[in-house]
Amino acid sequence: MRVLIINPNSDPEMTAAIQRSAEEFASGEFEVVTKATPGAPKFIETYQDEVVCAPGMIQLVRENEADCDAFVVACHCDPNLDLMKEMTEKPVVGIGEASMKIATMLGHSFSVVTTHTRSIPGKLAQARKYHLHDMMASVRAPAMGSEDLSDEKLFLDLSRQAVEEDLAEVIVLGCAGLTGMDKLIQEKLGVPVLDGVICALFVAGGLVRYGVSTSKSLGYNPDY
């Protein structure tokens, strides 16, 4: 089995971090390949960024569809996820959708810890789209100007606040750039902490093994 992980941005460091986490999880049992999106911004922060990265994401699906069994969209806002599901017969899993839905199986409530306060409205809208808003305890983000994706203590503190103040039973790491922090935070807090990259990988792999993919009967059928 071969899974292509599409990093919707063009940042090589984030792409490499996603690949490291994916390879560690796959443990040689299946192949994972992470590719940055050509022509995309360095980070996906705005609605405009989501539109700009779409052509490159389309290109990656078209160029790799024959050689891949599934695709993962490795940005927690799931940019262009519906488009990706529409254009291929292969399973496509977004790390946002996978991690938040899995969180609802592990506790009565979950909080998303993200990287920027500007992302909070989008996370709330995302939870409503996936019909998960009743189980979302909160969205926590660093104060403006303190964002640092390598600052484990910062995201540990935000996660602790979500557990202690918002009564979250599960923490979802709301950015692909936070990949690899899950076990550290989980050990410190004693609650499940979900890395979206890993969640999307085991969902995608499970769909391939089970032999099911996105329904083409109506909404995702471009020729209907």
Z-matrix of the N, CA and C atoms (Angstrom, degrees):
N
C 1 1.468
C 2 1.526 1 108.57
N 3 1.326 2 115.56 1 138.53
C 4 1.462 3 121.51 2 179.30
C 5 1.526 4 108.63 3 -128.22
N 6 1.329 5 115.71 4 124.89
C 7 1.463 6 121.78 5 179.75
C 8 1.523 7 108.66 6 -114.86
N 9 1.320 8 116.00 7 126.53
C 10 1.462 9 120.68 8 174.69
C 11 1.525 10 108.59 9 -95.39
N 12 1.310 11 115.38 10 122.71
C 13 1.470 12 121.30 11 175.56
C 14 1.516 13 107.40 12 -98.16
N 15 1.311 14 116.05 13 118.66
C 16 1.462 15 121.49 14 178.43
C 17 1.522 16 108.74 15 -94.87
N 18 1.320 17 116.26 16 115.81
C 19 1.457 18 120.84 17 170.62
C 20 1.529 19 106.37 18 -87.11
N 21 1.331 20 118.75 19 110.37
C 22 1.468 21 119.37 20 -174.86
C 23 1.526 22 114.82 21 -64.28
N 24 1.342 23 117.24 22 -15.34
C 25 1.458 24 117.69 23 176.11
C 26 1.523 25 110.18 24 -99.03
N 27 1.325 26 116.04 25 -176.83
C 28 1.466 27 120.44 26 -174.87
C 29 1.516 28 112.33 27 -113.01
N 30 1.321 29 117.72 28 15.11
C 31 1.456 30 121.09 29 -175.94
C 32 1.532 31 110.96 30 -77.79
N 33 1.336 32 118.97 31 117.00
C 34 1.464 33 120.61 32 -176.78
C 35 1.526 34 113.19 33 -67.39
N 36 1.331 35 117.58 34 -32.99
C 37 1.465 36 119.80 35 -179.38
C 38 1.523 37 110.89 36 -67.62
N 39 1.318 38 117.17 37 -43.28
C 40 1.461 39 119.85 38 178.46
C 41 1.522 40 110.42 39 -66.40
N 42 1.330 41 116.67 40 -39.08
C 43 1.460 42 120.39 41 178.16
C 44 1.521 43 110.76 42 -60.27
N 45 1.328 44 116.40 43 -42.63
C 46 1.463 45 121.06 44 179.39
C 47 1.524 46 111.56 45 -66.59
N 48 1.339 47 117.41 46 -38.43
C 49 1.464 48 120.90 47 179.38
C 50 1.528 49 110.86 48 -66.01
N 51 1.333 50 116.14 49 -40.57
C 52 1.470 51 120.62 50 177.47
C 53 1.523 52 109.85 51 -62.36
N 54 1.331 53 116.74 52 -43.54
C 55 1.469 54 120.75 53 -179.58
C 56 1.530 55 111.01 54 -62.82
N 57 1.335 56 117.35 55 -41.06
C 58 1.469 57 120.16 56 179.55
C 59 1.522 58 111.32 57 -61.35
N 60 1.325 59 116.61 58 -46.87
C 61 1.462 60 120.09 59 179.33
C 62 1.517 61 111.24 60 -63.15
N 63 1.325 62 116.19 61 -41.73
C 64 1.466 63 120.93 62 -178.53
C 65 1.526 64 111.26 63 -64.79
N 66 1.321 65 116.59 64 -43.64
C 67 1.461 66 120.35 65 179.83
C 68 1.528 67 111.35 66 -64.66
N 69 1.331 68 115.96 67 -39.79
C 70 1.467 69 119.43 68 178.69
C 71 1.528 70 110.77 69 -62.73
N 72 1.335 71 116.39 70 -41.51
C 73 1.462 72 119.53 71 179.21
C 74 1.519 73 111.29 72 -69.27
N 75 1.323 74 117.26 73 -42.86
C 76 1.466 75 120.55 74 -177.41
C 77 1.522 76 111.71 75 -65.69
N 78 1.323 77 117.50 76 -31.80
C 79 1.477 78 123.35 77 176.26
C 80 1.522 79 112.35 78 50.75
N 81 1.319 80 116.69 79 35.07
C 82 1.455 81 120.42 80 177.20
C 83 1.515 82 114.82 81 78.48
N 84 1.336 83 117.90 82 -1.04
C 85 1.463 84 120.42 83 -178.49
C 86 1.523 85 111.82 84 -77.58
N 87 1.334 86 117.25 85 -25.70
C 88 1.457 87 121.90 86 173.46
C 89 1.516 88 107.54 87 -151.35
N 90 1.316 89 115.72 88 164.75
C 91 1.459 90 120.82 89 -175.31
C 92 1.521 91 110.76 90 -93.20
N 93 1.315 92 115.79 91 135.60
C 94 1.463 93 121.26 92 174.68
C 95 1.523 94 108.91 93 -125.03
N 96 1.322 95 115.49 94 135.93
C 97 1.458 96 121.56 95 178.17
C 98 1.523 97 107.39 96 -132.20
N 99 1.320 98 117.08 97 125.91
C 100 1.465 99 121.65 98 178.90
C 101 1.522 100 109.46 99 -108.11
N 102 1.324 101 115.60 100 129.86
C 103 1.467 102 120.12 101 179.15
C 104 1.523 103 109.78 102 -128.29
N 105 1.331 104 115.13 103 135.25
C 106 1.460 105 120.79 104 172.27
C 107 1.524 106 109.07 105 -73.92
N 108 1.312 107 115.71 106 155.92
C 109 1.468 108 120.70 107 -176.49
C 110 1.521 109 111.10 108 -87.43
N 111 1.322 110 117.65 109 121.70
C 112 1.472 111 120.15 110 179.42
C 113 1.526 112 111.31 111 -63.80
N 114 1.323 113 115.43 112 136.86
C 115 1.464 114 120.84 113 177.37
C 116 1.506 115 114.79 114 77.52
N 117 1.339 116 117.33 115 3.90
C 118 1.464 117 120.71 116 -177.62
C 119 1.526 118 110.86 117 -86.30
N 120 1.341 119 117.28 118 159.88
C 121 1.462 120 119.80 119 172.81
C 122 1.524 121 110.61 120 -66.46
N 123 1.336 122 116.88 121 167.15
C 124 1.462 123 120.20 122 -179.99
C 125 1.516 124 111.43 123 -67.11
N 126 1.322 125 116.57 124 -34.75
C 127 1.462 126 121.31 125 176.86
C 128 1.523 127 109.28 126 -134.52
N 129 1.329 128 117.05 127 152.09
C 130 1.460 129 121.99 128 176.02
C 131 1.520 130 107.35 129 -99.47
N 132 1.326 131 116.05 130 102.61
C 133 1.457 132 120.98 131 -175.26
C 134 1.527 133 113.07 132 -122.75
N 135 1.318 134 117.89 133 -21.04
C 136 1.459 135 121.04 134 -174.02
C 137 1.527 136 110.23 135 -128.75
N 138 1.324 137 115.91 136 166.66
C 139 1.461 138 119.85 137 175.24
C 140 1.525 139 110.35 138 -63.22
N 141 1.317 140 116.61 139 -34.05
C 142 1.465 141 119.96 140 176.92
C 143 1.523 142 110.49 141 -63.16
N 144 1.335 143 117.39 142 -40.45
C 145 1.463 144 121.00 143 178.09
C 146 1.527 145 110.92 144 -58.64
N 147 1.339 146 115.97 145 -40.26
C 148 1.467 147 120.09 146 -179.81
C 149 1.534 148 110.95 147 -62.45
N 150 1.332 149 116.47 148 -38.34
C 151 1.463 150 120.41 149 179.07
C 152 1.528 151 110.48 150 -70.73
N 153 1.319 152 116.61 151 -41.94
C 154 1.461 153 120.96 152 -177.40
C 155 1.528 154 111.58 153 -63.29
N 156 1.341 155 116.94 154 -35.18
C 157 1.468 156 118.73 155 -177.18
C 158 1.527 157 113.01 156 -80.72
N 159 1.327 158 118.31 157 -10.99
C 160 1.467 159 121.18 158 -175.68
C 161 1.529 160 113.62 159 -59.14
N 162 1.347 161 120.58 160 -47.93
C 163 1.470 162 119.03 161 -178.63
C 164 1.526 163 112.94 162 -58.50
N 165 1.320 164 116.72 163 -40.50
C 166 1.454 165 119.76 164 179.68
C 167 1.515 166 112.42 165 -68.10
N 168 1.326 167 117.05 166 -36.66
C 169 1.466 168 120.44 167 176.79
C 170 1.525 169 110.63 168 -65.56
N 171 1.327 170 116.27 169 -41.82
C 172 1.468 171 120.62 170 176.11
C 173 1.526 172 110.04 171 -59.20
N 174 1.312 173 116.46 172 -43.88
C 175 1.466 174 121.50 173 179.33
C 176 1.527 175 111.00 174 -59.13
N 177 1.335 176 117.06 175 -44.11
C 178 1.464 177 120.55 176 -178.25
C 179 1.532 178 111.40 177 -64.72
N 180 1.315 179 117.15 178 -39.84
C 181 1.465 180 119.46 179 178.24
C 182 1.524 181 110.02 180 -64.72
N 183 1.316 182 116.83 181 -46.87
C 184 1.471 183 120.50 182 -177.56
C 185 1.521 184 111.79 183 -64.19
N 186 1.327 185 117.16 184 -39.45
C 187 1.455 186 120.64 185 -177.46
C 188 1.523 187 112.93 186 -73.95
N 189 1.328 188 117.57 187 -23.40
C 190 1.465 189 120.61 188 -171.71
C 191 1.525 190 114.20 189 -117.51
N 192 1.324 191 117.68 190 -2.07
C 193 1.463 192 120.03 191 -173.98
C 194 1.528 193 112.55 192 -59.24
N 195 1.316 194 117.13 193 -40.20
C 196 1.466 195 119.59 194 -176.43
C 197 1.521 196 112.43 195 -67.86
N 198 1.329 197 116.76 196 -26.03
C 199 1.464 198 120.64 197 -173.66
C 200 1.529 199 113.42 198 -103.02
N 201 1.341 200 117.52 199 -1.06
C 202 1.462 201 120.82 200 -176.43
C 203 1.523 202 111.15 201 -118.48
N 204 1.321 203 114.85 202 150.82
C 205 1.465 204 120.62 203 177.38
C 206 1.521 205 111.83 204 -96.60
N 207 1.338 206 117.33 205 -20.67
C 208 1.460 207 121.15 206 -179.56
C 209 1.519 208 108.76 207 -161.92
N 210 1.336 209 115.09 208 161.16
C 211 1.461 210 122.20 209 177.47
C 212 1.524 211 109.58 210 -123.98
N 213 1.322 212 115.39 211 144.82
C 214 1.465 213 122.21 212 172.04
C 215 1.519 214 107.69 213 -120.94
N 216 1.339 215 116.78 214 132.13
C 217 1.470 216 122.39 215 174.64
C 218 1.523 217 107.19 216 -96.39
N 219 1.331 218 116.74 217 109.35
C 220 1.461 219 121.71 218 -169.79
C 221 1.523 220 112.85 219 -98.24
N 222 1.323 221 114.81 220 60.91
C 223 1.464 222 122.53 221 168.28
C 224 1.516 223 105.37 222 -143.67
N 225 1.329 224 116.99 223 131.89
C 226 1.457 225 118.54 224 -168.81
C 227 1.525 226 114.15 225 -68.37
N 228 1.328 227 117.90 226 -18.84
C 229 1.467 228 119.14 227 176.05
C 230 1.522 229 111.39 228 -81.88
N 231 1.336 230 117.43 229 1.39
C 232 1.470 231 122.88 230 177.70
C 233 1.529 232 112.67 231 52.93
N 234 1.332 233 118.24 232 52.33
C 235 1.466 234 119.64 233 -178.17
C 236 1.524 235 111.82 234 -62.98
N 237 1.328 236 115.13 235 131.69
C 238 1.470 237 122.88 236 175.15
C 239 1.535 238 113.16 237 59.76
N 240 1.320 239 116.83 238 24.91
C 241 1.464 240 119.88 239 -177.57
C 242 1.526 241 111.48 240 -63.19
N 243 1.329 242 117.37 241 -43.77
C 244 1.466 243 119.86 242 179.09
C 245 1.531 244 111.02 243 -62.20
N 246 1.314 245 116.62 244 -38.33
C 247 1.467 246 121.05 245 176.85
C 248 1.523 247 110.74 246 -61.04
N 249 1.333 248 116.48 247 -45.45
C 250 1.467 249 120.34 248 179.88
C 251 1.533 250 110.82 249 -62.74
N 252 1.334 251 116.55 250 -41.06
C 253 1.467 252 119.92 251 179.60
C 254 1.534 253 111.12 252 -65.20
N 255 1.319 254 116.18 253 -32.86
C 256 1.453 255 120.16 254 -178.23
C 257 1.527 256 112.23 255 -72.89
N 258 1.322 257 117.73 256 -31.90
C 259 1.458 258 119.83 257 -168.57
C 260 1.524 259 114.48 258 -94.09
N 261 1.338 260 118.83 259 -4.30
C 262 1.454 261 119.60 260 -179.63
C 263 1.522 262 111.25 261 -136.19
N 264 1.319 263 114.87 262 152.16
C 265 1.460 264 121.45 263 175.15
C 266 1.524 265 111.51 264 -82.89
N 267 1.324 266 116.91 265 -13.62
C 268 1.458 267 121.45 266 -177.64
C 269 1.544 268 110.14 267 -80.72
N 270 1.333 269 118.16 268 153.85
C 271 1.469 270 119.79 269 175.84
C 272 1.525 271 111.36 270 -60.83
N 273 1.325 272 116.17 271 138.75
C 274 1.461 273 122.54 272 175.36
C 275 1.526 274 107.57 273 -127.90
N 276 1.329 275 116.63 274 125.73
C 277 1.463 276 121.15 275 -176.12
C 278 1.521 277 109.30 276 -126.69
N 279 1.325 278 116.97 277 128.88
C 280 1.455 279 121.98 278 175.31
C 281 1.513 280 110.14 279 -91.89
N 282 1.332 281 116.81 280 143.46
C 283 1.458 282 119.11 281 -176.96
C 284 1.524 283 111.98 282 -70.08
N 285 1.337 284 117.36 283 -26.77
C 286 1.455 285 119.55 284 176.79
C 287 1.518 286 111.95 285 -69.48
N 288 1.318 287 115.47 286 -51.32
C 289 1.463 288 120.36 287 -179.84
C 290 1.526 289 110.83 288 -60.72
N 291 1.331 290 117.26 289 -45.80
C 292 1.461 291 120.39 290 -177.58
C 293 1.520 292 111.43 291 -62.73
N 294 1.323 293 117.76 292 -47.97
C 295 1.463 294 120.23 293 -174.39
C 296 1.521 295 112.10 294 -68.95
N 297 1.331 296 117.66 295 -39.95
C 298 1.463 297 118.94 296 -179.11
C 299 1.523 298 111.73 297 -71.27
N 300 1.326 299 117.24 298 -38.04
C 301 1.461 300 119.01 299 179.05
C 302 1.529 301 111.22 300 -69.37
N 303 1.316 302 117.15 301 -39.23
C 304 1.458 303 119.60 302 177.24
C 305 1.526 304 110.61 303 -66.16
N 306 1.324 305 117.46 304 -34.71
C 307 1.465 306 120.41 305 178.12
C 308 1.525 307 111.85 306 -57.42
N 309 1.321 308 116.63 307 -35.25
C 310 1.469 309 119.69 308 -178.38
C 311 1.524 310 111.84 309 -70.37
N 312 1.321 311 118.16 310 -15.34
C 313 1.462 312 121.81 311 177.71
C 314 1.525 313 112.39 312 -86.73
N 315 1.340 314 116.10 313 -11.84
C 316 1.461 315 120.50 314 -171.53
C 317 1.522 316 113.46 315 -110.85
N 318 1.325 317 117.89 316 -4.81
C 319 1.454 318 120.62 317 -179.44
C 320 1.511 319 111.04 318 -172.15
N 321 1.324 320 115.14 319 172.68
C 322 1.464 321 120.24 320 -179.59
C 323 1.529 322 112.37 321 -77.90
N 324 1.334 323 117.04 322 -20.59
C 325 1.462 324 120.59 323 -177.82
C 326 1.525 325 109.40 324 -152.96
N 327 1.329 326 115.14 325 155.20
C 328 1.461 327 119.88 326 177.76
C 329 1.520 328 109.53 327 -139.57
N 330 1.319 329 114.93 328 155.41
C 331 1.458 330 121.64 329 172.67
C 332 1.515 331 109.15 330 -122.60
N 333 1.313 332 115.65 331 144.57
C 334 1.462 333 121.51 332 174.31
C 335 1.519 334 108.21 333 -99.02
N 336 1.317 335 116.13 334 127.55
C 337 1.460 336 121.78 335 174.46
C 338 1.513 337 107.01 336 -104.30
N 339 1.326 338 115.49 337 114.68
C 340 1.457 339 119.81 338 -174.84
C 341 1.523 340 110.75 339 -118.14
N 342 1.316 341 117.42 340 -174.94
C 343 1.463 342 120.92 341 -167.13
C 344 1.520 343 114.92 342 -104.64
N 345 1.322 344 118.46 343 -7.72
C 346 1.466 345 120.16 344 -174.33
C 347 1.517 346 109.05 345 -156.17
N 348 1.314 347 117.06 346 138.64
C 349 1.463 348 120.71 347 -179.24
C 350 1.525 349 111.52 348 -61.54
N 351 1.335 350 117.24 349 -27.94
C 352 1.458 351 119.76 350 179.31
C 353 1.528 352 111.45 351 -62.94
N 354 1.322 353 116.86 352 -22.20
C 355 1.463 354 121.16 353 -177.86
C 356 1.524 355 113.05 354 -78.99
N 357 1.319 356 118.00 355 -14.83
C 358 1.475 357 120.50 356 -171.90
C 359 1.530 358 112.37 357 -60.17
N 360 1.339 359 120.37 358 -50.07
C 361 1.471 360 118.50 359 179.48
C 362 1.524 361 112.63 360 -57.73
N 363 1.320 362 116.93 361 -38.33
C 364 1.454 363 120.12 362 179.70
C 365 1.525 364 112.63 363 -66.34
N 366 1.338 365 116.46 364 -37.60
C 367 1.467 366 119.73 365 177.89
C 368 1.529 367 110.64 366 -65.65
N 369 1.313 368 117.14 367 -39.99
C 370 1.462 369 120.81 368 177.89
C 371 1.529 370 110.48 369 -63.77
N 372 1.332 371 116.11 370 -42.86
C 373 1.466 372 120.20 371 178.31
C 374 1.529 373 110.92 372 -65.63
N 375 1.315 374 116.62 373 -37.06
C 376 1.461 375 121.52 374 179.00
C 377 1.537 376 110.23 375 -63.16
N 378 1.317 377 116.31 376 -43.22
C 379 1.466 378 119.78 377 178.79
C 380 1.523 379 110.97 378 -63.15
N 381 1.337 380 116.70 379 -38.11
C 382 1.469 381 119.30 380 177.50
C 383 1.529 382 110.48 381 -66.47
N 384 1.324 383 116.87 382 -40.67
C 385 1.468 384 120.46 383 179.22
C 386 1.522 385 111.18 384 -58.88
N 387 1.325 386 116.12 385 -39.51
C 388 1.467 387 120.45 386 -177.99
C 389 1.530 388 112.21 387 -90.46
N 390 1.346 389 116.80 388 8.03
C 391 1.469 390 122.62 389 178.04
C 392 1.528 391 111.89 390 60.49
N 393 1.323 392 116.01 391 38.46
C 394 1.458 393 121.77 392 -177.97
C 395 1.530 394 112.83 393 -116.84
N 396 1.325 395 116.96 394 3.60
C 397 1.459 396 119.91 395 -172.00
C 398 1.519 397 113.22 396 -63.04
N 399 1.323 398 118.26 397 -28.16
C 400 1.463 399 120.20 398 -179.86
C 401 1.524 400 111.86 399 -68.68
N 402 1.330 401 116.97 400 -19.89
C 403 1.457 402 120.54 401 -178.80
C 404 1.533 403 113.00 402 -104.64
N 405 1.324 404 116.12 403 -1.87
C 406 1.468 405 119.34 404 178.64
C 407 1.522 406 109.65 405 -84.38
N 408 1.319 407 116.01 406 117.20
C 409 1.466 408 120.29 407 -179.65
C 410 1.523 409 111.28 408 -77.88
N 411 1.329 410 116.79 409 -37.37
C 412 1.464 411 119.47 410 -176.78
C 413 1.520 412 109.93 411 -173.89
N 414 1.343 413 113.90 412 168.75
C 415 1.461 414 122.00 413 166.67
C 416 1.522 415 106.29 414 -123.30
N 417 1.309 416 116.88 415 123.32
C 418 1.456 417 122.15 416 -178.58
C 419 1.524 418 109.63 417 -112.07
N 420 1.335 419 116.46 418 138.31
C 421 1.458 420 121.84 419 179.80
C 422 1.521 421 109.03 420 -144.40
N 423 1.339 422 117.78 421 155.75
C 424 1.466 423 120.45 422 178.38
C 425 1.518 424 111.43 423 -65.20
N 426 1.319 425 115.49 424 156.49
C 427 1.462 426 120.49 425 173.17
C 428 1.523 427 108.88 426 -62.77
N 429 1.319 428 115.68 427 150.88
C 430 1.460 429 120.58 428 -178.49
C 431 1.528 430 110.14 429 -53.98
N 432 1.329 431 115.81 430 131.20
C 433 1.451 432 120.90 431 176.73
C 434 1.509 433 114.62 432 91.21
N 435 1.349 434 117.64 433 -6.71
C 436 1.469 435 119.36 434 -178.21
C 437 1.517 436 112.37 435 -107.16
N 438 1.331 437 117.19 436 9.13
C 439 1.454 438 120.28 437 -176.50
C 440 1.532 439 110.88 438 -69.32
N 441 1.315 440 115.31 439 129.33
C 442 1.456 441 121.41 440 176.00
C 443 1.522 442 106.68 441 -154.16
N 444 1.319 443 116.32 442 108.82
C 445 1.459 444 120.27 443 -173.26
C 446 1.521 445 112.85 444 -64.76
N 447 1.328 446 117.78 445 -16.18
C 448 1.466 447 120.19 446 -179.95
C 449 1.527 448 112.17 447 -94.72
N 450 1.316 449 118.56 448 -2.50
C 451 1.472 450 123.08 449 -175.34
C 452 1.528 451 109.60 450 -85.02
N 453 1.321 452 116.61 451 88.59
C 454 1.464 453 120.73 452 -177.42
C 455 1.521 454 111.66 453 -63.00
N 456 1.340 455 117.63 454 -37.32
C 457 1.467 456 120.15 455 -179.88
C 458 1.523 457 111.44 456 -62.83
N 459 1.331 458 116.59 457 -38.24
C 460 1.464 459 120.96 458 179.63
C 461 1.523 460 110.67 459 -58.98
N 462 1.326 461 117.29 460 -47.55
C 463 1.463 462 120.39 461 -176.63
C 464 1.531 463 111.80 462 -79.11
N 465 1.325 464 116.34 463 -25.21
C 466 1.459 465 119.40 464 171.00
C 467 1.523 466 110.02 465 -65.08
N 468 1.332 467 117.15 466 -44.67
C 469 1.467 468 121.10 467 179.85
C 470 1.530 469 111.25 468 -63.82
N 471 1.329 470 116.84 469 -41.50
C 472 1.460 471 119.87 470 177.95
C 473 1.529 472 111.00 471 -63.23
N 474 1.317 473 115.93 472 -40.25
C 475 1.465 474 120.29 473 178.85
C 476 1.520 475 110.50 474 -66.20
N 477 1.332 476 116.75 475 -40.71
C 478 1.462 477 120.17 476 178.26
C 479 1.531 478 110.75 477 -61.93
N 480 1.328 479 116.77 478 -41.61
C 481 1.470 480 120.07 479 177.88
C 482 1.523 481 110.88 480 -61.48
N 483 1.336 482 116.23 481 -40.54
C 484 1.468 483 119.78 482 179.67
C 485 1.522 484 111.07 483 -63.34
N 486 1.330 485 116.89 484 -38.62
C 487 1.463 486 120.58 485 -179.86
C 488 1.524 487 111.08 486 -72.82
N 489 1.325 488 116.31 487 -47.39
C 490 1.468 489 120.17 488 -172.73
C 491 1.519 490 113.28 489 -80.69
N 492 1.323 491 117.96 490 -35.71
C 493 1.458 492 120.75 491 -175.00
C 494 1.527 493 113.10 492 -99.82
N 495 1.341 494 116.95 493 -33.01
C 496 1.461 495 120.53 494 -176.86
C 497 1.526 496 112.69 495 -102.56
N 498 1.332 497 116.20 496 -5.08
C 499 1.470 498 123.61 497 178.07
C 500 1.530 499 112.99 498 64.34
N 501 1.313 500 115.15 499 31.85
C 502 1.459 501 119.17 500 175.20
C 503 1.521 502 109.93 501 -70.04
N 504 1.316 503 116.49 502 136.58
C 505 1.460 504 121.32 503 176.97
C 506 1.528 505 112.49 504 -98.15
N 507 1.321 506 115.96 505 -15.46
C 508 1.468 507 122.15 506 179.12
C 509 1.528 508 107.77 507 -138.29
N 510 1.330 509 116.13 508 141.47
C 511 1.466 510 121.70 509 176.10
C 512 1.525 511 109.36 510 -109.90
N 513 1.323 512 115.93 511 131.72
C 514 1.467 513 122.75 512 174.75
C 515 1.527 514 107.83 513 -110.61
N 516 1.309 515 116.38 514 124.16
C 517 1.464 516 120.71 515 176.57
C 518 1.519 517 108.63 516 -79.77
N 519 1.334 518 116.03 517 113.58
C 520 1.461 519 121.09 518 -167.70
C 521 1.497 520 115.65 519 -93.72
N 522 1.340 521 117.33 520 39.94
C 523 1.466 522 120.88 521 175.19
C 524 1.522 523 107.27 522 -163.94
N 525 1.328 524 116.77 523 137.52
C 526 1.462 525 119.82 524 177.43
C 527 1.522 526 111.42 525 -62.66
N 528 1.335 527 116.62 526 -25.43
C 529 1.454 528 120.64 527 178.78
C 530 1.515 529 113.80 528 -68.56
N 531 1.341 530 117.36 529 -12.86
C 532 1.462 531 121.32 530 177.59
C 533 1.525 532 111.82 531 -91.99
N 534 1.317 533 117.24 532 5.86
C 535 1.452 534 120.25 533 -179.61
C 536 1.519 535 110.76 534 -56.29
N 537 1.323 536 115.83 535 138.76
C 538 1.451 537 121.20 536 -179.03
C 539 1.511 538 115.00 537 96.55
N 540 1.338 539 118.18 538 -12.14
C 541 1.471 540 121.24 539 179.40
C 542 1.522 541 113.28 540 -88.38
N 543 1.324 542 117.67 541 -9.53
C 544 1.452 543 120.68 542 -169.90
C 545 1.524 544 113.58 543 -59.84
N 546 1.321 545 118.06 544 -48.68
C 547 1.461 546 120.91 545 -174.86
C 548 1.522 547 112.27 546 -69.12
N 549 1.315 548 116.83 547 -35.87
C 550 1.463 549 120.38 548 176.77
C 551 1.523 550 111.14 549 -60.65
N 552 1.330 551 116.18 550 -49.77
C 553 1.468 552 120.30 551 -178.29
C 554 1.517 553 110.31 552 -67.92
N 555 1.326 554 117.07 553 -40.17
C 556 1.466 555 120.72 554 179.59
C 557 1.527 556 110.90 555 -60.75
N 558 1.323 557 117.31 556 -42.02
C 559 1.460 558 121.22 557 179.73
C 560 1.522 559 111.25 558 -63.65
N 561 1.334 560 116.47 559 -38.70
C 562 1.467 561 120.49 560 -177.47
C 563 1.527 562 111.99 561 -74.10
N 564 1.333 563 117.79 562 -35.12
C 565 1.464 564 121.08 563 -171.80
C 566 1.521 565 113.81 564 -101.27
N 567 1.317 566 117.16 565 -23.36
C 568 1.458 567 119.78 566 179.71
C 569 1.518 568 114.45 567 74.22
N 570 1.343 569 117.46 568 24.63
C 571 1.465 570 122.16 569 174.05
C 572 1.525 571 107.68 570 -127.72
N 573 1.341 572 118.46 571 157.73
C 574 1.466 573 119.59 572 177.03
C 575 1.530 574 111.11 573 -61.53
N 576 1.323 575 115.77 574 134.54
C 577 1.468 576 122.31 575 176.49
C 578 1.522 577 107.28 576 -126.02
N 579 1.326 578 116.37 577 125.37
C 580 1.455 579 121.48 578 -170.26
C 581 1.523 580 112.53 579 -110.11
N 582 1.325 581 114.52 580 125.21
C 583 1.459 582 123.16 581 171.57
C 584 1.522 583 106.64 582 -90.53
N 585 1.318 584 117.19 583 118.28
C 586 1.458 585 120.83 584 -175.51
C 587 1.518 586 113.92 585 -60.44
N 588 1.328 587 117.22 586 -32.87
C 589 1.458 588 120.32 587 179.54
C 590 1.527 589 109.81 588 -61.35
N 591 1.333 590 116.16 589 -45.17
C 592 1.462 591 120.57 590 -179.05
C 593 1.527 592 110.14 591 -68.93
N 594 1.330 593 117.12 592 -42.68
C 595 1.470 594 120.26 593 178.91
C 596 1.524 595 111.08 594 -57.88
N 597 1.325 596 116.33 595 -46.42
C 598 1.465 597 119.89 596 -179.20
C 599 1.517 598 111.35 597 -65.56
N 600 1.328 599 117.25 598 -35.71
C 601 1.461 600 120.29 599 -179.72
C 602 1.518 601 111.62 600 -64.92
N 603 1.352 602 117.24 601 -45.68
C 604 1.468 603 115.31 602 -177.47
C 605 1.521 604 112.17 603 -76.18
N 606 1.321 605 118.36 604 -23.94
C 607 1.465 606 119.27 605 172.07
C 608 1.533 607 109.81 606 -69.60
N 609 1.323 608 116.71 607 -47.15
C 610 1.467 609 120.43 608 -179.58
C 611 1.524 610 110.88 609 -60.63
N 612 1.327 611 115.86 610 -45.63
C 613 1.453 612 119.28 611 179.56
C 614 1.518 613 112.27 612 -63.72
N 615 1.331 614 116.63 613 -38.60
C 616 1.458 615 120.44 614 177.99
C 617 1.514 616 112.38 615 -65.10
N 618 1.325 617 116.82 616 -39.38
C 619 1.463 618 120.17 617 178.22
C 620 1.525 619 110.87 618 -64.25
N 621 1.332 620 116.21 619 -40.76
C 622 1.470 621 119.47 620 178.78
C 623 1.524 622 110.04 621 -63.32
N 624 1.324 623 116.63 622 -47.89
C 625 1.468 624 119.95 623 -178.18
C 626 1.525 625 111.49 624 -63.94
N 627 1.340 626 116.33 625 -34.77
C 628 1.462 627 120.73 626 -178.81
C 629 1.528 628 112.24 627 -78.97
N 630 1.335 629 116.04 628 -15.97
C 631 1.460 630 120.38 629 178.13
C 632 1.510 631 114.35 630 77.76
N 633 1.341 632 116.93 631 33.34
C 634 1.464 633 120.30 632 177.48
C 635 1.532 634 109.31 633 -126.43
N 636 1.336 635 114.78 634 154.82
C 637 1.455 636 120.19 635 179.03
C 638 1.525 637 108.51 636 -148.56
N 639 1.318 638 115.27 637 -173.87
C 640 1.468 639 121.40 638 -177.40
C 641 1.525 640 111.28 639 -58.59
N 642 1.309 641 117.14 640 132.34
C 643 1.460 642 121.45 641 178.05
C 644 1.526 643 110.38 642 -63.29
N 645 1.305 644 115.27 643 134.93
C 646 1.466 645 121.50 644 176.19
C 647 1.526 646 111.11 645 -110.97
N 648 1.319 647 117.31 646 18.66
C 649 1.460 648 119.92 647 -175.38
C 650 1.525 649 112.84 648 -73.68
N 651 1.354 650 116.83 649 -24.09
C 652 1.460 651 117.74 650 -175.59
C 653 1.523 652 111.65 651 -154.69
N 654 1.327 653 117.41 652 -84.91
C 655 1.456 654 121.72 653 -168.60
C 656 1.520 655 115.42 654 -62.63
N 657 1.332 656 117.32 655 -32.90
C 658 1.456 657 120.40 656 -179.55
C 659 1.528 658 112.89 657 -102.61
N 660 1.315 659 116.14 658 17.32
C 661 1.469 660 120.86 659 177.71
C 662 1.525 661 108.60 660 -100.97
N 663 1.334 662 118.22 661 105.46
C 664 1.465 663 120.15 662 -176.79
C 665 1.522 664 112.93 663 -68.58
N 666 1.324 665 117.55 664 -15.70
C 667 1.468 666 121.73 665 -177.04
C 668 1.528 667 112.98 666 -102.75
N 669 1.346 668 116.61 667 6.23
C 670 1.461 669 118.64 668 -175.98
C 671 1.532 670 110.93 669 -66.13
